[in-house]
Amino acid sequence: MQITLNTLKLQEAITKSIRGASNNKMIPITGLMEINLNNNVFSLVTTDATNILKVIEPSITGENFYAVVQADTFSKLVLKTTSDNITLTIKDGNLEFKGNGVYSIELPLDEEGKPIKFPEFVFDYDSETTTINLALLKFIILTNKAAIAETMERPYLTGYYFGDKVITSNIFKICANDIKIFSQPVLLSSNLVELLSLFNEETVSIQYVEDKIIFKTNNIMISGTQLEDIEDYPIEAITNYIEDEFTSMCKIPKKQMLDILDRLTLFVTVYDKNSICLTFSEEELIINNKKNSGNEVIKYKETNNAQPFTCFVDIELLKSQVMVQPTETIELWYGHSKAIKMNFDKTTQLVALMQDIN
């Protein structure tokens, strides 16, 4: 078997495909990549053992070709190649790579000493199809990612909850986008959702059957399974928080807020528990650190029922939510005993207040 590929096209496909390989040393398949040319459709496949990424190039002609290689070695060699074309040949149980020079890449074997075959994702492709605009999908990823849980104390919080709204939360932060995609609640892993940013076509089609789901365009297919314990997701409590009344609102410049938080970070230590103080008056917001050795003021651009209010928040939690605001002005709601809230368009963000900073 032999195949000749345009180097630039292969490099473009490799750059996307390697994102799907998690390289978990305990799970060998996650460090492999499938190279496949079948009926003039070329594809690269990688996996993190739960989700599968398939990058497709439909315009390559040649005889059918199949090989599974170590993803890291193969991808790095491809990306370092400067010749116009790369020729791959299966020879004596190895993959011969001919580009600037000639390299022999050992093909991994299974327990029976045979070349490894990549597992197939079994899916009912006759299931109902829905679609989503790519720009909307990327907006969800951008905004909701800032509130995702990064530790496994509550595994379901490491996922994106797609219900009447798209919600992420690590308990201390919440992001809710008023967008409904699926006809029933779906909980997807952050690894799967973040792979969706690889799409580059305007519309993405989605199919799901029970716990299996697949996203696809003409040149990328991403498949996986839902996270377990969706029934444990605290959707009711989060929804109640989102719908709670916040008595006062002010609008402030995003850049000025971020610049202040950047400067104040230099004066917030671990002994402060990352806390800063927000003091809302009728005309301005005063921000200072616990020791009051850093103090800055932001004049409001607009208000609604501005009332005096003081609270403490974690500076890093607040900063991460402000950073993903797509507008130049932040609509900041306050007056609630447990959180502050930011709204823009169909998106709501909450940051929990710190109750004990002593």
C-alpha positions as CSV (number, residue, x, y, z in Angstrom):
1,M,0.0,0.0,0.0
2,Q,1.2,3.4,-0.9
3,I,-0.2,7.0,-0.8
4,T,1.2,10.4,-1.9
5,L,-0.2,13.4,-0.1
6,N,0.3,17.2,-0.6
7,T,2.4,18.3,2.4
8,L,0.4,21.5,3.1
9,K,-2.9,19.7,3.1
10,L,-1.6,17.0,5.3
11,Q,-0.1,19.5,7.7
12,E,-3.5,21.3,7.9
13,A,-5.3,18.1,8.7
14,I,-2.6,17.0,11.2
15,T,-2.9,20.3,13.1
16,K,-6.6,19.6,13.7
17,S,-6.4,15.8,14.2
18,I,-3.7,15.9,17.0
19,R,-6.2,17.9,19.1
20,G,-8.2,14.7,19.5
21,A,-5.4,12.6,20.9
22,S,-5.1,13.0,24.7
23,N,-1.9,10.9,25.0
24,N,-2.9,9.2,28.2
25,K,0.0,6.9,29.0
26,M,-2.5,4.5,30.8
27,I,-4.6,4.2,27.6
28,P,-2.4,3.4,24.6
29,I,-5.1,4.1,22.0
30,T,-5.1,7.8,23.0
31,G,-1.6,8.2,21.6
32,L,-2.4,6.7,18.2
33,M,-3.6,8.1,14.9
34,E,-5.4,6.3,12.1
35,I,-4.5,7.2,8.5
36,N,-7.1,6.0,6.1
37,L,-7.8,6.5,2.3
38,N,-10.9,4.6,1.3
39,N,-12.7,5.2,-2.0
40,N,-10.8,8.4,-2.5
41,V,-11.8,9.9,0.9
42,F,-8.8,10.5,3.1
43,S,-9.2,10.8,6.9
44,L,-7.2,11.0,10.1
45,V,-8.7,9.7,13.3
46,T,-7.7,10.3,17.0
47,T,-9.4,9.7,20.3
48,D,-9.2,10.4,24.0
49,A,-10.8,7.0,24.7
50,T,-14.3,8.6,25.0
51,N,-14.5,11.0,22.1
52,I,-13.4,10.4,18.5
53,L,-12.2,13.1,16.1
54,K,-12.2,12.4,12.4
55,V,-10.7,15.0,10.0
56,I,-11.7,14.4,6.4
57,E,-10.1,15.4,3.1
58,P,-12.5,14.2,0.3
59,S,-10.5,15.3,-2.7
60,I,-7.5,12.9,-2.5
61,T,-7.3,10.1,-5.1
62,G,-5.3,6.9,-4.9
63,E,-5.4,3.3,-3.9
64,N,-6.9,2.4,-0.6
65,F,-4.5,2.8,2.3
66,Y,-4.7,2.1,6.0
67,A,-2.2,2.4,8.9
68,V,-2.2,3.3,12.6
69,V,0.8,5.2,13.9
70,Q,2.0,6.9,17.0
71,A,0.3,10.3,16.8
72,D,3.1,12.3,18.4
73,T,6.0,11.1,16.3
74,F,4.0,11.1,13.0
75,S,2.5,14.5,13.5
76,K,5.8,16.2,14.4
77,L,7.5,14.7,11.4
78,V,4.8,15.9,9.1
79,L,4.9,19.4,10.5
80,K,8.7,19.6,10.2
81,T,8.6,18.4,6.5
82,T,9.2,21.1,3.8
83,S,9.0,19.0,0.6
84,D,5.9,19.5,-1.6
85,N,4.6,16.0,-1.2
86,I,4.9,13.2,1.3
87,T,4.7,9.5,0.2
88,L,3.7,6.9,2.7
89,T,4.3,3.2,2.0
90,I,3.7,0.1,4.1
91,K,6.9,-1.9,3.8
92,D,8.1,-4.9,5.9
93,G,5.6,-4.1,8.7
94,N,6.7,-0.5,9.0
95,L,5.5,2.8,7.6
96,E,8.1,4.3,5.2
97,F,7.8,8.1,5.2
98,K,9.4,9.9,2.2
99,G,9.5,13.6,2.3
100,N,12.8,15.6,2.7
101,G,14.4,12.3,3.4
102,V,13.3,8.7,4.0
103,Y,12.2,7.6,7.5
104,S,11.0,4.2,8.8
105,I,8.2,4.5,11.4
106,E,7.4,1.4,13.4
107,L,3.7,0.4,13.4
108,P,2.3,-0.5,16.8
109,L,1.0,-4.1,17.1
110,D,-1.9,-5.6,19.1
111,E,-1.6,-8.4,21.7
112,E,-1.6,-11.0,18.8
113,G,1.3,-9.2,17.0
114,K,-0.9,-7.8,14.3
115,P,-1.1,-4.2,13.2
116,I,-3.6,-2.3,15.3
117,K,-7.0,-1.4,14.0
118,F,-8.7,1.7,15.3
119,P,-12.1,1.0,17.0
120,E,-15.2,2.0,15.0
121,F,-17.8,4.3,16.5
122,V,-21.1,2.5,16.1
123,F,-23.9,5.0,15.5
124,D,-27.5,5.1,14.1
125,Y,-27.0,7.6,11.3
126,D,-30.7,7.4,10.5
127,S,-31.5,9.3,13.7
128,E,-33.1,12.8,13.7
129,T,-30.7,15.6,12.7
130,T,-30.6,19.1,14.1
131,T,-28.3,21.9,13.1
132,I,-26.5,24.8,14.8
133,N,-24.8,27.9,13.4
134,L,-21.0,27.7,13.9
135,A,-20.8,31.3,15.2
136,L,-23.4,30.5,17.9
137,L,-21.5,27.3,18.8
138,K,-18.2,29.2,19.2
139,F,-19.9,31.9,21.3
140,I,-21.2,29.2,23.7
141,I,-17.7,27.7,24.0
142,L,-16.1,31.1,24.6
143,T,-18.5,32.3,27.3
144,N,-19.4,29.0,29.1
145,K,-15.9,27.8,29.3
146,A,-15.0,30.5,31.9
147,A,-17.4,28.8,34.4
148,I,-16.6,25.2,33.9
149,A,-15.4,23.0,36.8
150,E,-11.8,21.9,36.5
151,T,-11.7,19.4,39.3
152,M,-13.5,16.1,39.7
153,E,-15.2,16.5,43.1
154,R,-18.5,16.7,41.2
155,P,-17.7,15.1,37.8
156,Y,-21.0,16.3,36.2
157,L,-19.9,19.9,36.8
158,T,-17.0,19.4,34.4
159,G,-19.6,19.2,31.6
160,Y,-21.8,21.6,29.6
161,Y,-25.4,21.2,30.4
162,F,-27.7,21.7,27.4
163,G,-31.3,22.2,28.4
164,D,-33.6,25.2,28.0
165,K,-30.3,27.1,28.5
166,V,-26.6,26.1,28.0
167,I,-25.2,26.1,31.5
168,T,-21.8,25.6,33.1
169,S,-20.9,26.1,36.7
170,N,-18.2,25.2,39.3
171,I,-20.5,26.3,42.1
172,F,-18.6,29.6,42.6
173,K,-19.3,30.8,39.0
174,I,-22.2,30.3,36.7
175,C,-22.7,31.0,33.0
176,A,-26.1,30.5,31.4
177,N,-26.8,31.1,27.7
178,D,-30.5,31.4,26.8
179,I,-30.1,29.0,23.9
180,K,-31.9,25.7,23.4
181,I,-30.3,23.2,21.0
182,F,-31.6,19.7,22.0
183,S,-35.2,18.5,22.6
184,Q,-34.1,16.9,25.9
185,P,-31.3,17.7,28.4
186,V,-27.9,16.6,27.3
187,L,-24.6,16.8,29.3
188,L,-21.4,16.9,27.3
189,S,-17.8,16.7,28.5
190,S,-15.7,19.8,28.2
191,N,-13.2,17.8,26.0
192,L,-15.9,17.1,23.5
193,V,-17.3,20.6,23.4
194,E,-13.9,22.3,23.0
195,L,-13.2,20.1,20.0
196,L,-16.2,21.7,18.3
197,S,-14.1,24.9,17.9
198,L,-12.2,23.0,15.1
199,F,-15.2,23.3,12.8
200,N,-14.9,25.9,10.0
201,E,-18.1,25.5,8.0
202,E,-21.0,27.8,8.7
203,T,-23.5,25.1,9.8
204,V,-22.8,22.0,12.0
205,S,-25.2,19.1,12.0
206,I,-25.9,17.1,15.2
207,Q,-27.4,13.7,15.8
208,Y,-27.8,11.9,19.1
209,V,-29.3,8.6,20.2
210,E,-29.6,7.9,23.9
211,D,-26.1,8.6,25.3
212,K,-24.3,8.8,21.9
213,I,-23.8,12.0,20.0
214,I,-22.1,13.1,16.7
215,F,-21.3,16.5,15.3
216,K,-20.3,16.8,11.7
217,T,-19.6,18.9,8.6
218,N,-18.1,17.9,5.3
219,N,-14.5,17.8,6.6
220,I,-14.8,17.1,10.4
221,M,-16.7,14.6,12.4
222,I,-16.7,14.5,16.2
223,S,-18.4,11.8,18.1
224,G,-18.7,10.8,21.7
225,T,-21.0,9.9,24.6
226,Q,-22.8,12.0,27.2
227,L,-21.4,12.4,30.7
228,E,-23.0,10.2,33.4
229,D,-25.1,11.5,36.3
230,I,-27.0,14.2,34.4
231,E,-29.7,13.7,36.9
232,D,-27.3,15.1,39.6
233,Y,-26.7,18.3,37.8
234,P,-28.1,21.1,40.1
235,I,-30.1,22.7,37.3
236,E,-33.0,23.8,39.6
237,A,-30.7,25.5,42.1
238,I,-28.8,27.2,39.3
239,T,-32.0,28.3,37.6
240,N,-33.2,29.8,40.8
241,Y,-30.0,31.8,41.2
242,I,-30.3,33.1,37.7
243,E,-33.9,34.2,38.2
244,D,-33.2,35.8,41.7
245,E,-33.8,39.5,42.0
246,F,-30.8,41.8,42.0
247,T,-32.0,45.2,43.2
248,S,-29.4,47.5,41.6
249,M,-27.5,47.8,38.3
250,C,-24.6,49.8,37.0
251,K,-22.8,49.9,33.6
252,I,-19.0,50.2,33.6
253,P,-16.3,50.0,30.9
254,K,-14.9,46.5,30.5
255,K,-11.4,47.5,29.7
256,Q,-11.1,49.8,32.7
257,M,-12.4,47.0,34.9
258,L,-9.9,44.5,33.6
259,D,-7.0,46.9,33.9
260,I,-7.9,47.6,37.5
261,L,-8.2,43.9,38.3
262,D,-4.8,43.3,36.7
263,R,-3.2,46.0,38.8
264,L,-4.9,44.9,42.0
265,T,-3.7,41.3,41.5
266,L,-0.3,42.5,42.4
267,F,-1.6,43.4,45.9
268,V,-3.7,40.4,46.6
269,T,-2.0,37.5,48.4
270,V,-3.0,33.9,49.4
271,Y,-3.5,35.3,52.9
272,D,-6.2,37.5,51.5
273,K,-8.0,34.4,50.2
274,N,-7.9,36.1,46.8
275,S,-10.5,38.5,48.0
276,I,-11.2,42.1,46.9
277,C,-13.8,44.5,48.1
278,L,-16.4,46.1,45.8
279,T,-18.1,49.2,47.2
280,F,-21.0,50.4,45.1
281,S,-22.2,54.0,45.7
282,E,-24.8,56.0,43.7
283,E,-22.2,57.2,41.2
284,E,-19.1,55.0,41.2
285,L,-17.7,51.6,42.0
286,I,-14.7,51.5,44.4
287,I,-12.4,48.5,44.2
288,N,-9.7,47.8,46.8
289,N,-7.8,44.9,48.3
290,K,-8.2,43.6,51.8
291,K,-5.4,45.7,53.3
292,N,-6.6,48.8,51.3
293,S,-3.1,49.2,49.9
294,G,-4.6,49.3,46.4
295,N,-7.7,51.4,45.7
296,E,-9.3,52.5,42.4
297,V,-12.6,54.0,41.3
298,I,-14.8,53.5,38.2
299,K,-17.4,56.0,37.3
300,Y,-20.7,54.5,36.2
301,K,-21.8,55.0,32.6
302,E,-25.4,54.2,33.5
303,T,-27.4,53.1,36.6
304,N,-30.7,51.6,37.6
305,N,-31.8,52.0,41.3
306,A,-28.2,52.6,42.4
307,Q,-27.9,51.9,46.1
308,P,-25.0,51.7,48.5
309,F,-23.7,48.1,48.7
310,T,-20.4,46.4,49.7
311,C,-19.3,42.9,49.0
312,F,-16.2,40.7,48.7
313,V,-15.4,38.5,45.7
314,D,-12.6,36.3,44.5
315,I,-10.5,38.5,42.1
316,E,-9.6,35.6,39.8
317,L,-13.2,34.3,39.5
318,L,-14.4,37.8,38.7
319,K,-11.7,38.5,36.2
320,S,-12.3,35.2,34.3
321,Q,-16.0,36.1,33.8
322,V,-15.3,39.7,32.8
323,M,-12.7,38.6,30.2
324,V,-15.2,36.7,28.1
325,Q,-17.6,39.6,27.9
326,P,-18.0,40.3,24.2
327,T,-19.1,43.9,24.7
328,E,-17.2,47.1,25.7
329,T,-19.6,47.8,28.6
330,I,-20.4,45.5,31.5
331,E,-23.9,45.4,32.8
332,L,-23.3,44.6,36.5
333,W,-26.1,43.7,38.9
334,Y,-25.7,43.8,42.7
335,G,-27.6,44.0,45.9
336,H,-28.0,40.2,46.3
337,S,-26.6,38.6,49.5
338,K,-24.8,35.7,47.7
339,A,-23.7,36.8,44.2
340,I,-23.2,39.6,41.7
341,K,-24.5,39.1,38.2
342,M,-23.5,40.3,34.7
343,N,-25.9,40.3,31.7
344,F,-25.3,40.7,28.0
345,D,-27.7,39.7,25.2
346,K,-28.9,36.2,26.1
347,T,-26.1,35.4,28.5
348,T,-26.1,35.6,32.3
349,Q,-23.0,35.2,34.5
350,L,-22.9,35.0,38.2
351,V,-19.9,35.2,40.6
352,A,-20.5,34.0,44.2
353,L,-19.7,36.5,47.0
354,M,-17.2,35.6,49.7
355,Q,-19.0,35.3,53.1
356,D,-15.9,35.0,55.3
357,I,-12.6,36.6,54.5
358,N,-11.1,36.8,57.9
